[in-house]
Amino acid sequence: MAKITMYTTAVCPYCINAKRLLNSKGVTEIDEIRVDLAPHLREEMMERSGRRTVPQIYIDGQHIGGFDDLRALDLAGGLDPLLAVK
C-alpha cells in the first residue's frame, strides 16, 4: 500500500471525509500531521503545498491536494492506481 501523509486538524470535516474515503479504499495507515497541535507544522505544510487549508494529502510524496482534489481524483479513476501495492 502507498504511504499516505495528511496534514490535518482535529475538527476539520474535510479531513474526516478524506480519511473515510481512503479507509474505504483499504488504506489502514495514514501518517497524520496535526497542524492544530503544532503551529510550526502549518508553516511547513504551507511551504510544501503552497496552500493554507487542511487537509493537504500526499500519496508516496506526491501532493494530491485537499479533499475535493482527492475525491475528483477518485471519480476520474486515478486514485486506485496511486494506492496500489508497488
Order of alpha helices (4+ residues) and beta strands (2+ residues): beta-alpha-beta-alpha-beta-beta-alpha-alpha
